[in-house]
Amino acid sequence: MNVIEILEAWNASIRQKSEYPLAHFFYDDCKIEYFGRVQIQSKDEHLKWCREIPRRNA
């Protein structure tokens, strides 16, 4: 996997409030762990988070 592609997909998913194109980078049983926080998200939880976080005005 190319990290640039993953970061661009993550950014696009947040901007578009869509789970695509990020969803295809994650296995169905993947877990996302946050450094410095006691929080682990499933694929579905993370994609939901991407759709729901407020957009920042740039």
PDB file of N, CA, C and O in Angstrom:
ATOM      1  N   MET A   1       0.840  -1.192   0.000  1.00  0.00           N
ATOM      2  CA  MET A   1       0.000   0.000   0.000  1.00  0.00           C
ATOM      3  C   MET A   1       0.879   1.248   0.000  1.00  0.00           C
ATOM      4  O   MET A   1       1.942   1.280   0.620  1.00  0.00           O
ATOM      5  N   ASN A   2       0.429   2.232  -0.682  1.00  0.00           N
ATOM      6  CA  ASN A   2       1.112   3.512  -0.762  1.00  0.00           C
ATOM      7  C   ASN A   2       0.483   4.460   0.261  1.00  0.00           C
ATOM      8  O   ASN A   2      -0.714   4.739   0.194  1.00  0.00           O
ATOM      9  N   VAL A   3       1.272   4.946   1.191  1.00  0.00           N
ATOM     10  CA  VAL A   3       0.747   5.798   2.256  1.00  0.00           C
ATOM     11  C   VAL A   3       0.120   7.081   1.709  1.00  0.00           C
ATOM     12  O   VAL A   3      -0.854   7.574   2.277  1.00  0.00           O
ATOM     13  N   ILE A   4       0.646   7.619   0.642  1.00  0.00           N
ATOM     14  CA  ILE A   4       0.080   8.836   0.035  1.00  0.00           C
ATOM     15  C   ILE A   4      -1.340   8.559  -0.460  1.00  0.00           C
ATOM     16  O   ILE A   4      -2.237   9.378  -0.263  1.00  0.00           O
ATOM     17  N   GLU A   5      -1.545   7.407  -1.102  1.00  0.00           N
ATOM     18  CA  GLU A   5      -2.885   7.048  -1.586  1.00  0.00           C
ATOM     19  C   GLU A   5      -3.874   6.912  -0.432  1.00  0.00           C
ATOM     20  O   GLU A   5      -5.020   7.351  -0.528  1.00  0.00           O
ATOM     21  N   ILE A   6      -3.416   6.297   0.663  1.00  0.00           N
ATOM     22  CA  ILE A   6      -4.295   6.110   1.822  1.00  0.00           C
ATOM     23  C   ILE A   6      -4.667   7.458   2.432  1.00  0.00           C
ATOM     24  O   ILE A   6      -5.835   7.695   2.739  1.00  0.00           O
ATOM     25  N   LEU A   7      -3.691   8.337   2.610  1.00  0.00           N
ATOM     26  CA  LEU A   7      -3.969   9.654   3.186  1.00  0.00           C
ATOM     27  C   LEU A   7      -4.872  10.489   2.284  1.00  0.00           C
ATOM     28  O   LEU A   7      -5.741  11.210   2.776  1.00  0.00           O
ATOM     29  N   GLU A   8      -4.677  10.398   0.981  1.00  0.00           N
ATOM     30  CA  GLU A   8      -5.547  11.123   0.047  1.00  0.00           C
ATOM     31  C   GLU A   8      -6.976  10.566   0.102  1.00  0.00           C
ATOM     32  O   GLU A   8      -7.941  11.327   0.044  1.00  0.00           O
ATOM     33  N   ALA A   9      -7.108   9.257   0.213  1.00  0.00           N
ATOM     34  CA  ALA A   9      -8.439   8.637   0.312  1.00  0.00           C
ATOM     35  C   ALA A   9      -9.106   9.042   1.616  1.00  0.00           C
ATOM     36  O   ALA A   9     -10.300   9.343   1.631  1.00  0.00           O
ATOM     37  N   TRP A  10      -8.357   9.056   2.708  1.00  0.00           N
ATOM     38  CA  TRP A  10      -8.895   9.457   4.012  1.00  0.00           C
ATOM     39  C   TRP A  10      -9.371  10.908   3.948  1.00  0.00           C
ATOM     40  O   TRP A  10     -10.467  11.226   4.410  1.00  0.00           O
ATOM     41  N   ASN A  11      -8.551  11.777   3.380  1.00  0.00           N
ATOM     42  CA  ASN A  11      -8.917  13.191   3.230  1.00  0.00           C
ATOM     43  C   ASN A  11     -10.172  13.348   2.361  1.00  0.00           C
ATOM     44  O   ASN A  11     -11.062  14.128   2.699  1.00  0.00           O
ATOM     45  N   ALA A  12     -10.244  12.623   1.265  1.00  0.00           N
ATOM     46  CA  ALA A  12     -11.411  12.700   0.374  1.00  0.00           C
ATOM     47  C   ALA A  12     -12.662  12.202   1.081  1.00  0.00           C
ATOM     48  O   ALA A  12     -13.730  12.794   0.923  1.00  0.00           O
ATOM     49  N   SER A  13     -12.555  11.131   1.856  1.00  0.00           N
ATOM     50  CA  SER A  13     -13.710  10.600   2.576  1.00  0.00           C
ATOM     51  C   SER A  13     -14.253  11.614   3.568  1.00  0.00           C
ATOM     52  O   SER A  13     -15.467  11.769   3.698  1.00  0.00           O
ATOM     53  N   ILE A  14     -13.359  12.306   4.270  1.00  0.00           N
ATOM     54  CA  ILE A  14     -13.789  13.315   5.233  1.00  0.00           C
ATOM     55  C   ILE A  14     -14.400  14.517   4.524  1.00  0.00           C
ATOM     56  O   ILE A  14     -15.458  15.002   4.925  1.00  0.00           O
ATOM     57  N   ARG A  15     -13.747  14.999   3.477  1.00  0.00           N
ATOM     58  CA  ARG A  15     -14.260  16.173   2.750  1.00  0.00           C
ATOM     59  C   ARG A  15     -15.621  15.895   2.111  1.00  0.00           C
ATOM     60  O   ARG A  15     -16.506  16.751   2.122  1.00  0.00           O
ATOM     61  N   GLN A  16     -15.780  14.699   1.558  1.00  0.00           N
ATOM     62  CA  GLN A  16     -17.016  14.345   0.860  1.00  0.00           C
ATOM     63  C   GLN A  16     -18.070  13.763   1.798  1.00  0.00           C
ATOM     64  O   GLN A  16     -19.205  13.514   1.393  1.00  0.00           O
ATOM     65  N   LYS A  17     -17.678  13.546   3.067  1.00  0.00           N
ATOM     66  CA  LYS A  17     -18.562  12.907   4.049  1.00  0.00           C
ATOM     67  C   LYS A  17     -19.095  11.583   3.498  1.00  0.00           C
ATOM     68  O   LYS A  17     -20.295  11.310   3.514  1.00  0.00           O
ATOM     69  N   SER A  18     -18.163  10.784   3.016  1.00  0.00           N
ATOM     70  CA  SER A  18     -18.479   9.495   2.399  1.00  0.00           C
ATOM     71  C   SER A  18     -17.445   8.468   2.844  1.00  0.00           C
ATOM     72  O   SER A  18     -16.294   8.819   3.102  1.00  0.00           O
ATOM     73  N   GLU A  19     -17.842   7.218   2.935  1.00  0.00           N
ATOM     74  CA  GLU A  19     -16.874   6.190   3.300  1.00  0.00           C
ATOM     75  C   GLU A  19     -15.973   5.804   2.129  1.00  0.00           C
ATOM     76  O   GLU A  19     -14.973   5.108   2.305  1.00  0.00           O
ATOM     77  N   TYR A  20     -16.332   6.255   0.956  1.00  0.00           N
ATOM     78  CA  TYR A  20     -15.522   5.961  -0.235  1.00  0.00           C
ATOM     79  C   TYR A  20     -14.679   7.176  -0.543  1.00  0.00           C
ATOM     80  O   TYR A  20     -15.195   8.285  -0.404  1.00  0.00           O
ATOM     81  N   PRO A  21     -13.470   7.070  -0.935  1.00  0.00           N
ATOM     82  CA  PRO A  21     -12.741   5.876  -1.360  1.00  0.00           C
ATOM     83  C   PRO A  21     -11.972   5.157  -0.253  1.00  0.00           C
ATOM     84  O   PRO A  21     -11.273   4.183  -0.534  1.00  0.00           O
ATOM     85  N   LEU A  22     -12.080   5.603   0.980  1.00  0.00           N
ATOM     86  CA  LEU A  22     -11.279   5.021   2.064  1.00  0.00           C
ATOM     87  C   LEU A  22     -11.628   3.573   2.372  1.00  0.00           C
ATOM     88  O   LEU A  22     -10.735   2.793   2.700  1.00  0.00           O
ATOM     89  N   ALA A  23     -12.882   3.192   2.281  1.00  0.00           N
ATOM     90  CA  ALA A  23     -13.351   1.879   2.728  1.00  0.00           C
ATOM     91  C   ALA A  23     -12.577   0.708   2.123  1.00  0.00           C
ATOM     92  O   ALA A  23     -12.343  -0.292   2.803  1.00  0.00           O
ATOM     93  N   HIS A  24     -12.184   0.817   0.871  1.00  0.00           N
ATOM     94  CA  HIS A  24     -11.530  -0.347   0.257  1.00  0.00           C
ATOM     95  C   HIS A  24     -10.100  -0.576   0.747  1.00  0.00           C
ATOM     96  O   HIS A  24      -9.505  -1.605   0.429  1.00  0.00           O
ATOM     97  N   PHE A  25      -9.539   0.357   1.511  1.00  0.00           N
ATOM     98  CA  PHE A  25      -8.201   0.173   2.066  1.00  0.00           C
ATOM     99  C   PHE A  25      -8.210  -0.669   3.347  1.00  0.00           C
ATOM    100  O   PHE A  25      -7.164  -1.178   3.749  1.00  0.00           O
ATOM    101  N   PHE A  26      -9.357  -0.822   3.987  1.00  0.00           N
ATOM    102  CA  PHE A  26      -9.452  -1.529   5.268  1.00  0.00           C
ATOM    103  C   PHE A  26     -10.056  -2.910   5.087  1.00  0.00           C
ATOM    104  O   PHE A  26     -11.024  -3.085   4.347  1.00  0.00           O
ATOM    105  N   TYR A  27      -9.469  -3.901   5.777  1.00  0.00           N
ATOM    106  CA  TYR A  27     -10.100  -5.211   5.873  1.00  0.00           C
ATOM    107  C   TYR A  27     -11.333  -5.071   6.748  1.00  0.00           C
ATOM    108  O   TYR A  27     -11.399  -4.171   7.586  1.00  0.00           O
ATOM    109  N   ASP A  28     -12.305  -5.945   6.564  1.00  0.00           N
ATOM    110  CA  ASP A  28     -13.541  -5.865   7.348  1.00  0.00           C
ATOM    111  C   ASP A  28     -13.297  -5.983   8.854  1.00  0.00           C
ATOM    112  O   ASP A  28     -14.021  -5.381   9.647  1.00  0.00           O
ATOM    113  N   ASP A  29     -12.291  -6.750   9.249  1.00  0.00           N
ATOM    114  CA  ASP A  29     -12.041  -6.961  10.677  1.00  0.00           C
ATOM    115  C   ASP A  29     -10.912  -6.082  11.232  1.00  0.00           C
ATOM    116  O   ASP A  29     -10.384  -6.363  12.307  1.00  0.00           O
ATOM    117  N   CYS A  30     -10.542  -5.025  10.509  1.00  0.00           N
ATOM    118  CA  CYS A  30      -9.446  -4.175  10.984  1.00  0.00           C
ATOM    119  C   CYS A  30      -9.859  -3.383  12.217  1.00  0.00           C
ATOM    120  O   CYS A  30     -11.043  -3.139  12.451  1.00  0.00           O
ATOM    121  N   LYS A  31      -8.873  -2.992  12.991  1.00  0.00           N
ATOM    122  CA  LYS A  31      -9.069  -2.145  14.165  1.00  0.00           C
ATOM    123  C   LYS A  31      -8.149  -0.946  14.032  1.00  0.00           C
ATOM    124  O   LYS A  31      -6.992  -1.084  13.634  1.00  0.00           O
ATOM    125  N   ILE A  32      -8.659   0.221  14.362  1.00  0.00           N
ATOM    126  CA  ILE A  32      -7.880   1.454  14.290  1.00  0.00           C
ATOM    127  C   ILE A  32      -7.655   1.933  15.716  1.00  0.00           C
ATOM    128  O   ILE A  32      -8.600   2.221  16.449  1.00  0.00           O
ATOM    129  N   GLU A  33      -6.376   2.012  16.097  1.00  0.00           N
ATOM    130  CA  GLU A  33      -6.007   2.413  17.445  1.00  0.00           C
ATOM    131  C   GLU A  33      -5.373   3.799  17.380  1.00  0.00           C
ATOM    132  O   GLU A  33      -4.541   4.074  16.515  1.00  0.00           O
ATOM    133  N   TYR A  34      -5.771   4.650  18.289  1.00  0.00           N
ATOM    134  CA  TYR A  34      -5.274   6.023  18.327  1.00  0.00           C
ATOM    135  C   TYR A  34      -4.136   6.133  19.325  1.00  0.00           C
ATOM    136  O   TYR A  34      -4.274   5.721  20.477  1.00  0.00           O
ATOM    137  N   PHE A  35      -3.017   6.685  18.893  1.00  0.00           N
ATOM    138  CA  PHE A  35      -1.885   6.913  19.782  1.00  0.00           C
ATOM    139  C   PHE A  35      -2.252   7.963  20.816  1.00  0.00           C
ATOM    140  O   PHE A  35      -2.841   8.993  20.487  1.00  0.00           O
ATOM    141  N   GLY A  36      -1.904   7.701  22.054  1.00  0.00           N
ATOM    142  CA  GLY A  36      -2.155   8.662  23.114  1.00  0.00           C
ATOM    143  C   GLY A  36      -3.569   8.656  23.655  1.00  0.00           C
ATOM    144  O   GLY A  36      -3.875   9.413  24.576  1.00  0.00           O
ATOM    145  N   ARG A  37      -4.435   7.826  23.110  1.00  0.00           N
ATOM    146  CA  ARG A  37      -5.814   7.726  23.596  1.00  0.00           C
ATOM    147  C   ARG A  37      -6.177   6.254  23.771  1.00  0.00           C
ATOM    148  O   ARG A  37      -5.675   5.384  23.059  1.00  0.00           O
ATOM    149  N   VAL A  38      -7.035   6.003  24.707  1.00  0.00           N
ATOM    150  CA  VAL A  38      -7.514   4.638  24.901  1.00  0.00           C
ATOM    151  C   VAL A  38      -8.785   4.492  24.074  1.00  0.00           C
ATOM    152  O   VAL A  38      -9.896   4.520  24.602  1.00  0.00           O
ATOM    153  N   GLN A  39      -8.598   4.337  22.785  1.00  0.00           N
ATOM    154  CA  GLN A  39      -9.735   4.215  21.883  1.00  0.00           C
ATOM    155  C   GLN A  39      -9.349   3.327  20.711  1.00  0.00           C
ATOM    156  O   GLN A  39      -8.304   3.519  20.089  1.00  0.00           O
ATOM    157  N   ILE A  40     -10.189   2.371  20.422  1.00  0.00           N
ATOM    158  CA  ILE A  40     -10.006   1.503  19.268  1.00  0.00           C
ATOM    159  C   ILE A  40     -11.322   1.496  18.500  1.00  0.00           C
ATOM    160  O   ILE A  40     -12.390   1.313  19.084  1.00  0.00           O
ATOM    161  N   GLN A  41     -11.238   1.698  17.187  1.00  0.00           N
ATOM    162  CA  GLN A  41     -12.442   1.705  16.346  1.00  0.00           C
ATOM    163  C   GLN A  41     -12.401   0.546  15.365  1.00  0.00           C
ATOM    164  O   GLN A  41     -11.337   0.150  14.888  1.00  0.00           O
ATOM    165  N   SER A  42     -13.572   0.014  15.076  1.00  0.00           N
ATOM    166  CA  SER A  42     -13.702  -0.968  13.997  1.00  0.00           C
ATOM    167  C   SER A  42     -13.735  -0.204  12.673  1.00  0.00           C
ATOM    168  O   SER A  42     -13.792   1.025  12.654  1.00  0.00           O
ATOM    169  N   LYS A  43     -13.700  -0.942  11.584  1.00  0.00           N
ATOM    170  CA  LYS A  43     -13.797  -0.329  10.261  1.00  0.00           C
ATOM    171  C   LYS A  43     -15.079   0.497  10.151  1.00  0.00           C
ATOM    172  O   LYS A  43     -15.043   1.656   9.738  1.00  0.00           O
ATOM    173  N   ASP A  44     -16.215  -0.110  10.525  1.00  0.00           N
ATOM    174  CA  ASP A  44     -17.496   0.599  10.420  1.00  0.00           C
ATOM    175  C   ASP A  44     -17.536   1.845  11.292  1.00  0.00           C
ATOM    176  O   ASP A  44     -18.050   2.881  10.871  1.00  0.00           O
ATOM    177  N   GLU A  45     -16.994   1.753  12.515  1.00  0.00           N
ATOM    178  CA  GLU A  45     -16.978   2.914  13.411  1.00  0.00           C
ATOM    179  C   GLU A  45     -16.124   4.044  12.839  1.00  0.00           C
ATOM    180  O   GLU A  45     -16.498   5.214  12.919  1.00  0.00           O
ATOM    181  N   HIS A  46     -14.977   3.688  12.263  1.00  0.00           N
ATOM    182  CA  HIS A  46     -14.097   4.720  11.714  1.00  0.00           C
ATOM    183  C   HIS A  46     -14.719   5.384  10.487  1.00  0.00           C
ATOM    184  O   HIS A  46     -14.643   6.603  10.337  1.00  0.00           O
ATOM    185  N   LEU A  47     -15.325   4.601   9.625  1.00  0.00           N
ATOM    186  CA  LEU A  47     -15.954   5.179   8.438  1.00  0.00           C
ATOM    187  C   LEU A  47     -17.138   6.064   8.828  1.00  0.00           C
ATOM    188  O   LEU A  47     -17.376   7.090   8.192  1.00  0.00           O
ATOM    189  N   LYS A  48     -17.871   5.681   9.854  1.00  0.00           N
ATOM    190  CA  LYS A  48     -18.950   6.524  10.365  1.00  0.00           C
ATOM    191  C   LYS A  48     -18.370   7.839  10.898  1.00  0.00           C
ATOM    192  O   LYS A  48     -18.921   8.910  10.643  1.00  0.00           O
ATOM    193  N   TRP A  49     -17.275   7.757  11.626  1.00  0.00           N
ATOM    194  CA  TRP A  49     -16.604   8.951  12.145  1.00  0.00           C
ATOM    195  C   TRP A  49     -16.198   9.879  10.993  1.00  0.00           C
ATOM    196  O   TRP A  49     -16.381  11.093  11.084  1.00  0.00           O
ATOM    197  N   CYS A  50     -15.654   9.319   9.921  1.00  0.00           N
ATOM    198  CA  CYS A  50     -15.244  10.128   8.762  1.00  0.00           C
ATOM    199  C   CYS A  50     -16.429  10.890   8.171  1.00  0.00           C
ATOM    200  O   CYS A  50     -16.279  12.024   7.716  1.00  0.00           O
ATOM    201  N   ARG A  51     -17.600  10.268   8.180  1.00  0.00           N
ATOM    202  CA  ARG A  51     -18.793  10.913   7.618  1.00  0.00           C
ATOM    203  C   ARG A  51     -19.369  11.969   8.544  1.00  0.00           C
ATOM    204  O   ARG A  51     -20.004  12.917   8.081  1.00  0.00           O
ATOM    205  N   GLU A  52     -19.154  11.817   9.858  1.00  0.00           N
ATOM    206  CA  GLU A  52     -19.837  12.674  10.816  1.00  0.00           C
ATOM    207  C   GLU A  52     -19.010  13.836  11.363  1.00  0.00           C
ATOM    208  O   GLU A  52     -19.589  14.772  11.915  1.00  0.00           O
ATOM    209  N   ILE A  53     -17.686  13.818  11.235  1.00  0.00           N
ATOM    210  CA  ILE A  53     -16.914  14.908  11.827  1.00  0.00           C
ATOM    211  C   ILE A  53     -17.218  16.206  11.099  1.00  0.00           C
ATOM    212  O   ILE A  53     -17.392  16.208   9.880  1.00  0.00           O
ATOM    213  N   PRO A  54     -17.285  17.304  11.831  1.00  0.00           N
ATOM    214  CA  PRO A  54     -17.578  18.589  11.183  1.00  0.00           C
ATOM    215  C   PRO A  54     -16.426  19.021  10.270  1.00  0.00           C
ATOM    216  O   PRO A  54     -15.255  18.776  10.562  1.00  0.00           O
ATOM    217  N   ARG A  55     -16.777  19.649   9.191  1.00  0.00           N
ATOM    218  CA  ARG A  55     -15.765  20.192   8.287  1.00  0.00           C
ATOM    219  C   ARG A  55     -15.202  21.462   8.890  1.00  0.00           C
ATOM    220  O   ARG A  55     -15.903  22.234   9.543  1.00  0.00           O
ATOM    221  N   ARG A  56     -13.918  21.654   8.650  1.00  0.00           N
ATOM    222  CA  ARG A  56     -13.264  22.891   9.070  1.00  0.00           C
ATOM    223  C   ARG A  56     -13.203  23.825   7.880  1.00  0.00           C
ATOM    224  O   ARG A  56     -12.877  23.400   6.772  1.00  0.00           O
ATOM    225  N   ASN A  57     -13.508  25.068   8.091  1.00  0.00           N
ATOM    226  CA  ASN A  57     -13.375  26.048   7.007  1.00  0.00           C
ATOM    227  C   ASN A  57     -11.918  26.382   6.810  1.00  0.00           C
ATOM    228  O   ASN A  57     -11.214  26.735   7.756  1.00  0.00           O
ATOM    229  N   ALA A  58     -11.473  26.270   5.585  1.00  0.00           N
ATOM    230  CA  ALA A  58     -10.058  26.525   5.297  1.00  0.00           C
ATOM    231  C   ALA A  58      -9.877  27.904   4.703  1.00  0.00           C
ATOM    232  O   ALA A  58      -8.753  28.301   4.394  1.00  0.00           O
TER     233      ALA A  58
END
